């Protein structure tokens, strides 16, 4: 694949050149072929300069982003309320050659507001949204390549971009990987945490709290990302499959939960809480579906999430639409109670306000939020890091897509840490909730070794 240098030069000439230093970012986009896009994906998912990858197969939207050239950083969870101001006051103007409103400009994520700082998450900032050097995107079958560069660095930018475009990952025999050792947070520790949570709930100190646990795998080899991602995309086509890299550390997974999407002044939110396994056949699957739709504990847990989303976007949006009750959304190994909630943002309100209001939702935190975060930091003996945080992208044309970082894992070299949690409410049972976390760990753990984890 070759960058169209002639068109790029015409773009630069048209806007008066890019040779002198000024506070401008140039964003040049060109069409590429489907084969070129998938060649980039196959060869570059394992590149050390990969910044972000996202694909929701059912929505026909995916992109790869490489190399940070500018970042907005936040070191504490409380600073999220200044993010909109920082983005609105960027120290440069942006000049594009296309008005495509769905091409990402910033990609990155936000950690869960944990009170701990475990070593494995040190390369991820609390909040970081970065402009990439290069973006390859598929928007409903329209494939585009975008290169971003500041004044005075066009030659450097082109050299870097063409290095990516010509890169080929070395062949390896590690598509299948074996596990050397496995360690997990055990049931007895879990049971103690659930008992403490239920005491808080019975004392009316909190309505719901989401407790999580982990599995640590030592793999025989450092895994290749392309086979892992390809498998996740084939099995979990209704999920957002993602990779977020910072330094030598990766956070990746197949999340079923959108925090929200924004486009043309409208937002679409997802309440996803309450779950049960899939059946072995259609008859059992339907029986389990009906069981979930009539389970008081799961319905109560789901309602708390849906009510939270509705009440928090109501001051920000109008024409809010939501069904009277939840429906079932099915995934490969699990089915959830699901309520879509959408609305039109009021004049003067941006999606940043929605992000500040919603994150973290009761689906990954609890209710009330402040009390739930405090209890999580007391109960859990580890730093969630990006788990239950936010991953996604946005641009300055009002488009954004933020997902919740669940069904996901941390990976560095051959060490993988997979996380899963579940909502604890009145009536929760430690053993059944433990089994639910095992079910939620499967999307990641079943990527490795020949056997599956039950």
C-alpha positions as CSV (number, residue, x, y, z in Angstrom):
1,X,0.0,0.0,0.0
2,X,1.3,3.4,-0.9
3,X,0.3,6.8,0.4
4,X,-1.0,9.1,-2.3
5,X,1.7,11.7,-2.0
6,X,0.4,13.7,-5.0
7,X,-3.0,14.2,-3.3
8,X,-1.3,14.9,0.0
9,X,0.9,17.5,-1.6
10,X,-2.2,19.1,-3.3
11,X,-3.9,19.2,0.1
12,X,-0.9,20.9,1.7
13,X,-0.6,23.4,-1.3
14,X,-4.3,24.2,-1.1
15,X,-4.1,25.2,2.5
16,X,-0.9,27.3,2.1
17,X,1.8,24.8,2.9
18,X,2.9,23.1,6.0
19,X,6.6,24.0,6.1
20,X,6.5,26.7,8.7
21,X,5.9,26.3,12.3
22,X,2.4,27.2,13.4
23,X,-0.1,25.8,15.7
24,X,-1.8,23.5,13.2
25,X,-2.5,19.8,13.0
26,X,-3.1,18.5,9.5
27,X,-5.3,15.4,9.1
28,X,-5.1,13.9,5.6
29,X,-7.4,11.0,4.7
30,X,-7.5,8.8,1.6
31,X,-9.4,5.8,0.4
32,X,-7.7,2.4,0.6
33,X,-8.9,-1.1,-0.5
34,X,-10.4,-3.7,1.7
35,X,-7.4,-5.9,1.1
36,X,-5.1,-3.1,2.3
37,X,-7.1,-2.7,5.5
38,X,-7.0,-6.3,6.4
39,X,-3.4,-6.6,5.5
40,X,-2.7,-3.8,8.0
41,X,-4.7,-5.6,10.6
42,X,-3.0,-8.9,10.1
43,X,0.5,-7.4,10.1
44,X,0.2,-4.6,12.7
45,X,-1.9,-5.8,15.6
46,X,1.4,-6.9,17.2
47,X,3.4,-3.8,16.3
48,X,4.9,-2.1,19.4
49,X,3.5,1.2,18.2
50,X,-0.1,0.1,18.0
51,X,-2.1,2.5,20.2
52,X,-5.6,1.2,19.8
53,X,-7.7,-1.3,17.9
54,X,-11.5,-1.6,18.0
55,X,-14.0,-3.7,16.0
56,X,-17.7,-4.2,16.5
57,X,-18.4,-6.8,13.8
58,X,-22.2,-6.4,13.9
59,X,-21.9,-2.6,13.5
60,X,-19.4,-2.8,10.6
61,X,-17.1,-0.3,12.2
62,X,-13.5,-0.9,13.0
63,X,-10.2,0.9,13.1
64,X,-6.5,0.6,14.0
65,X,-4.5,3.5,15.4
66,X,-0.7,3.8,15.6
67,X,1.8,6.0,17.6
68,X,0.7,8.9,19.9
69,X,1.6,12.3,18.6
70,X,-0.4,14.3,21.2
71,X,-2.1,13.3,24.4
72,X,-4.5,14.7,27.0
73,X,-3.6,13.2,30.3
74,X,-5.3,13.1,33.7
75,X,-3.6,11.7,36.8
76,X,-6.7,11.4,39.0
77,X,-10.3,10.2,38.6
78,X,-11.6,13.6,39.8
79,X,-10.0,15.4,36.9
80,X,-12.5,14.0,34.4
81,X,-14.6,17.1,34.9
82,X,-11.9,19.2,33.2
83,X,-11.6,17.0,30.1
84,X,-14.0,18.9,28.0
85,X,-12.2,22.2,28.8
86,X,-8.9,20.7,27.8
87,X,-10.2,19.4,24.5
88,X,-11.9,22.7,23.7
89,X,-8.6,24.6,24.4
90,X,-6.2,22.5,22.3
91,X,-3.1,24.5,21.5
92,X,-3.5,24.0,17.8
93,X,-6.1,24.2,15.1
94,X,-7.0,21.2,13.0
95,X,-7.3,21.2,9.2
96,X,-8.8,18.1,7.5
97,X,-9.3,17.2,3.8
98,X,-12.5,15.3,4.5
99,X,-15.7,16.0,6.5
100,X,-16.2,12.4,7.4
101,X,-17.7,12.7,10.9
102,X,-17.0,9.1,11.9
103,X,-13.2,9.0,11.6
104,X,-11.7,8.9,15.1
105,X,-9.3,11.7,16.2
106,X,-8.6,10.7,19.8
107,X,-8.4,7.1,21.1
108,X,-7.6,5.8,24.6
109,X,-9.3,5.1,27.9
110,X,-9.9,5.8,31.5
111,X,-9.1,3.6,34.5
112,X,-11.6,2.6,37.1
113,X,-11.2,4.9,40.1
114,X,-9.3,2.5,42.3
115,X,-7.6,3.4,45.5
116,X,-4.7,1.1,44.7
117,X,-1.7,1.3,42.4
118,X,-0.6,-2.1,41.3
119,X,2.7,-2.3,39.3
120,X,1.2,-3.9,36.2
121,X,-0.9,-0.8,35.5
122,X,1.9,1.7,35.8
123,X,2.1,2.3,32.0
124,X,-1.5,3.3,31.8
125,X,-2.4,6.8,33.0
126,X,-5.6,7.4,34.9
127,X,-7.0,9.0,31.8
128,X,-5.3,9.3,28.5
129,X,-6.8,10.3,25.1
130,X,-4.3,10.4,22.3
131,X,-4.2,11.6,18.6
132,X,-2.5,8.9,16.5
133,X,0.0,9.3,13.7
134,X,-1.9,6.9,11.5
135,X,-5.5,5.5,11.5
136,X,-6.9,2.9,9.2
137,X,-10.7,2.7,9.5
138,X,-13.6,0.7,8.1
139,X,-16.8,2.6,8.3
140,X,-19.6,0.4,6.9
141,X,-17.4,-0.9,4.1
142,X,-15.7,2.4,3.3
143,X,-12.0,1.9,4.0
144,X,-9.8,5.0,4.7
145,X,-6.3,5.7,5.8
146,X,-5.7,8.9,7.8
147,X,-2.3,10.5,8.6
148,X,-2.0,13.2,11.2
149,X,1.0,15.6,11.4
150,X,1.9,19.0,12.8
151,X,3.5,21.8,10.8
152,X,7.1,21.1,10.0
153,X,7.0,17.4,10.4
154,X,5.5,16.2,7.1
155,X,8.6,14.3,6.0
156,X,9.0,12.6,9.3
157,X,5.3,11.7,9.4
158,X,5.4,10.2,5.9
159,X,8.5,8.1,6.8
160,X,6.8,6.8,9.9
161,X,3.6,6.1,8.2
162,X,5.2,4.2,5.3
163,X,7.3,2.1,7.8
164,X,3.9,1.0,9.3
165,X,2.4,0.3,5.9
166,X,5.4,-1.9,4.9
167,X,5.7,-3.7,8.3
168,X,5.1,-7.5,8.4
169,X,4.9,-9.4,11.7
170,X,7.3,-12.3,11.7
171,X,5.7,-15.7,11.4
172,X,5.6,-17.7,14.5
173,X,4.2,-21.0,15.8
174,X,2.5,-19.6,18.8
175,X,-1.1,-19.3,17.5
176,X,-1.9,-22.0,20.0
177,X,-0.4,-21.4,23.4
178,X,-0.1,-23.6,26.5
179,X,-0.3,-22.5,30.1
180,X,2.7,-23.0,32.4
181,X,0.9,-21.9,35.6
182,X,-2.4,-20.5,36.7
183,X,-3.3,-18.6,39.9
184,X,-6.6,-17.1,40.8
185,X,-8.4,-15.4,43.7
186,X,-10.0,-18.3,45.5
187,X,-13.5,-19.0,46.7
188,X,-12.9,-18.5,50.4
189,X,-11.6,-15.0,49.9
190,X,-14.5,-14.4,47.6
191,X,-17.1,-15.7,50.1
192,X,-15.7,-13.4,52.8
193,X,-15.9,-10.4,50.5
194,X,-19.5,-11.2,49.6
195,X,-20.5,-11.6,53.2
196,X,-19.1,-8.2,54.0
197,X,-20.9,-6.7,51.1
198,X,-24.2,-8.3,52.1
199,X,-23.8,-6.9,55.6
200,X,-23.5,-3.4,54.2
201,X,-26.5,-4.0,52.0
202,X,-28.7,-5.4,54.9
203,X,-27.7,-2.3,56.9
204,X,-29.0,-0.1,54.2
205,X,-25.5,1.5,53.7
206,X,-25.5,0.6,50.0
207,X,-28.0,-0.9,47.5
208,X,-25.6,-2.7,45.2
209,X,-21.8,-3.3,44.9
210,X,-19.9,-5.0,42.0
211,X,-17.2,-7.3,43.4
212,X,-14.5,-8.7,41.0
213,X,-11.8,-11.3,41.0
214,X,-8.9,-12.3,38.7
215,X,-7.0,-15.2,37.1
216,X,-3.3,-14.9,36.4
217,X,-1.9,-17.1,33.6
218,X,1.8,-17.7,32.8
219,X,1.9,-18.7,29.2
220,X,4.6,-20.7,27.5
221,X,5.0,-18.0,24.8
222,X,4.2,-14.4,24.3
223,X,1.0,-14.7,22.3
224,X,0.4,-13.2,18.8
225,X,-2.5,-10.8,18.9
226,X,-4.0,-11.4,15.5
227,X,-5.1,-15.0,16.1
228,X,-6.5,-14.0,19.5
229,X,-8.5,-11.1,18.1
230,X,-9.7,-13.1,15.1
231,X,-11.1,-15.7,17.4
232,X,-12.8,-13.2,19.7
233,X,-14.4,-11.5,16.7
234,X,-15.7,-14.7,15.2
235,X,-17.3,-15.9,18.5
236,X,-18.4,-12.5,19.9
237,X,-19.6,-10.6,16.9
238,X,-22.1,-8.7,19.0
239,X,-19.4,-7.3,21.2
240,X,-16.7,-4.6,20.8
241,X,-13.4,-6.4,20.4
242,X,-10.6,-4.0,21.4
243,X,-6.9,-3.6,22.2
244,X,-5.5,-0.6,24.1
245,X,-1.7,-0.5,24.3
246,X,0.4,1.7,26.5
247,X,4.2,1.0,26.4
248,X,4.7,-2.7,26.6
249,X,1.4,-3.4,28.3
250,X,-1.9,-4.3,26.6
251,X,-5.5,-4.3,27.7
252,X,-7.7,-6.3,25.4
253,X,-11.0,-8.1,25.3
254,X,-14.5,-8.5,23.9
255,X,-16.9,-6.3,25.8
256,X,-20.6,-6.6,25.5
257,X,-21.3,-3.3,27.2
258,X,-21.3,0.2,25.6
259,X,-21.2,3.1,27.9
260,X,-22.7,5.2,25.2
261,X,-22.3,6.3,21.6
262,X,-22.7,9.9,20.3
263,X,-23.5,11.0,16.7
264,X,-25.2,14.1,15.3
265,X,-26.2,15.3,18.7
266,X,-27.9,12.0,19.7
267,X,-26.6,9.5,22.3
268,X,-27.3,5.8,22.7
269,X,-26.7,4.2,26.1
270,X,-26.8,0.6,27.2
271,X,-28.1,-0.8,30.5
272,X,-26.6,-4.3,30.7
273,X,-26.9,-6.1,34.0
274,X,-28.3,-9.4,35.2
275,X,-27.1,-12.6,33.5
276,X,-27.5,-16.3,33.1
277,X,-25.7,-18.9,31.0
278,X,-26.6,-20.1,27.6
279,X,-28.5,-23.4,27.2
280,X,-27.1,-26.5,25.6
281,X,-29.9,-26.5,23.1
282,X,-32.7,-24.2,22.0
283,X,-35.2,-25.5,24.5
284,X,-32.9,-25.1,27.5
285,X,-31.7,-21.7,26.2
286,X,-35.3,-20.5,26.1
287,X,-36.0,-21.9,29.6
288,X,-33.0,-20.0,30.9
289,X,-34.1,-16.8,29.1
290,X,-37.5,-17.0,30.8
291,X,-35.9,-17.7,34.1
292,X,-33.7,-14.6,33.8
293,X,-36.7,-12.4,32.7
294,X,-38.6,-13.5,35.9
295,X,-35.7,-13.5,38.4
296,X,-36.3,-10.9,41.1
297,X,-32.6,-10.5,42.0
298,X,-31.5,-10.0,38.4
299,X,-34.4,-7.7,37.6
300,X,-33.6,-5.6,40.6
301,X,-30.0,-5.4,39.7
302,X,-30.8,-4.4,36.1
303,X,-33.4,-1.8,37.2
304,X,-30.8,0.0,39.3
305,X,-28.5,0.3,36.3
306,X,-31.3,1.4,33.9
307,X,-32.6,3.9,36.5
308,X,-29.1,5.3,37.0
309,X,-28.5,5.9,33.3
310,X,-32.0,7.4,32.8
311,X,-31.8,9.8,35.8
312,X,-28.3,11.0,34.9
313,X,-28.9,11.7,31.2
314,X,-32.4,13.3,31.8
315,X,-30.9,16.7,32.7
316,X,-28.6,16.5,29.6
317,X,-30.9,15.2,26.9
318,X,-34.4,15.4,25.6
319,X,-36.7,13.1,23.6
320,X,-35.4,10.2,25.8
321,X,-36.6,6.8,24.6
322,X,-36.4,3.5,26.5
323,X,-38.6,0.3,26.5
324,X,-40.9,-0.4,29.4
325,X,-38.8,-3.3,30.6
326,X,-35.6,-5.2,29.7
327,X,-35.2,-7.6,26.9
328,X,-32.7,-10.4,26.5
329,X,-29.4,-9.9,24.6
330,X,-27.6,-13.1,23.8
331,X,-23.8,-13.7,23.5
332,X,-21.8,-16.8,22.8
333,X,-21.7,-18.0,26.4
334,X,-24.0,-15.8,28.3
335,X,-27.3,-13.9,28.1
336,X,-28.0,-10.6,29.7
337,X,-30.9,-8.4,30.6
338,X,-30.6,-5.4,28.3
339,X,-32.3,-2.0,28.0
340,X,-31.3,0.5,25.3
341,X,-31.8,4.2,26.3
342,X,-31.4,7.0,23.8
343,X,-31.9,10.7,23.5
344,X,-31.0,14.0,21.9
345,X,-28.5,16.2,23.7
346,X,-29.8,19.6,24.8
347,X,-28.3,22.7,23.1
348,X,-24.9,23.5,24.6
349,X,-24.4,20.0,26.1
350,X,-21.6,17.8,24.7
351,X,-21.0,14.1,25.1
352,X,-18.2,14.9,27.6
353,X,-20.9,15.8,30.1
354,X,-22.5,12.4,29.6
355,X,-19.2,10.7,30.1
356,X,-18.7,12.6,33.4
357,X,-22.2,11.7,34.6
358,X,-22.3,8.0,33.7
359,X,-18.8,6.7,34.5
360,X,-18.6,4.3,36.3
361,X,-22.2,2.9,36.0
362,X,-23.8,0.6,38.6
363,X,-23.1,-2.3,36.2
364,X,-19.4,-2.2,37.1
365,X,-19.5,-0.2,40.3
366,X,-22.7,-0.2,42.3
367,X,-25.2,2.2,43.8
368,X,-24.9,4.8,45.2
369,X,-21.7,5.4,43.2
370,X,-19.5,7.0,45.8
371,X,-20.3,4.5,48.5
372,X,-19.8,1.6,46.0
373,X,-16.4,2.8,44.9
374,X,-15.3,3.2,48.6
375,X,-16.6,-0.3,49.4
376,X,-14.9,-1.9,46.3
377,X,-11.6,-0.3,47.3
378,X,-12.0,-1.8,50.8
379,X,-13.0,-5.3,49.7
380,X,-10.8,-5.9,46.7
381,X,-7.1,-6.3,47.4
382,X,-6.0,-5.4,43.9
383,X,-6.0,-2.5,41.5
384,X,-8.6,-2.9,38.7
385,X,-6.6,-0.6,36.4
386,X,-8.4,-0.5,33.1
387,X,-10.7,-3.3,34.0
388,X,-14.2,-1.8,34.4
389,X,-12.8,1.5,33.0
390,X,-13.6,3.1,29.7
391,X,-12.0,2.3,26.3
392,X,-13.0,4.1,23.0
393,X,-12.6,7.1,20.8
394,X,-14.0,10.5,19.9
395,X,-13.5,13.3,17.4
396,X,-14.2,17.0,17.4
397,X,-17.3,16.6,15.2
398,X,-19.5,15.3,18.0
399,X,-19.0,11.6,17.4
400,X,-17.8,9.3,20.2
401,X,-18.0,5.6,21.1
402,X,-17.1,4.5,24.6
403,X,-17.2,0.9,25.9
404,X,-16.9,-0.5,29.3
405,X,-13.7,-2.5,29.8
406,X,-15.1,-5.9,30.8
407,X,-14.6,-9.5,29.5
408,X,-11.1,-8.3,29.3
409,X,-7.5,-8.9,30.4
410,X,-4.1,-7.3,31.0
411,X,-1.2,-8.7,29.0
412,X,2.5,-8.1,29.1
413,X,4.9,-10.5,27.4
414,X,3.7,-14.0,28.5
415,X,1.8,-12.9,31.7
416,X,-2.0,-12.5,31.4
417,X,-4.4,-11.3,34.1
418,X,-8.1,-11.8,33.3
419,X,-10.8,-10.1,35.3
420,X,-14.5,-10.6,36.0
421,X,-17.0,-9.3,38.4
422,X,-20.7,-9.5,39.3
423,X,-23.3,-7.3,41.1
424,X,-24.1,-8.1,44.7
425,X,-27.5,-7.1,45.9
426,X,-29.9,-8.4,48.6
427,X,-30.4,-12.1,48.0
428,X,-27.0,-12.7,46.3
429,X,-25.3,-16.0,47.0
430,X,-21.5,-16.3,47.1
431,X,-21.3,-19.6,45.3
432,X,-23.6,-18.7,42.4
433,X,-21.9,-15.4,42.0
434,X,-18.5,-17.1,42.0
435,X,-19.8,-19.4,39.2
436,X,-21.0,-16.3,37.3
437,X,-17.5,-14.8,37.4
438,X,-16.1,-18.1,36.0
439,X,-18.6,-17.8,33.1
440,X,-17.5,-14.2,32.4
441,X,-13.8,-15.2,32.5
442,X,-14.4,-17.8,29.7
443,X,-14.1,-15.4,26.7
444,X,-10.4,-14.7,27.6
445,X,-9.3,-17.9,29.3
446,X,-10.6,-20.1,26.5
447,X,-8.3,-18.4,24.1
448,X,-5.4,-20.4,25.5
449,X,-4.5,-24.1,25.6
450,X,-6.6,-26.8,24.0
451,X,-8.9,-27.4,26.9
452,X,-11.6,-25.0,28.0
453,X,-12.2,-23.6,31.4
454,X,-15.5,-24.5,33.0
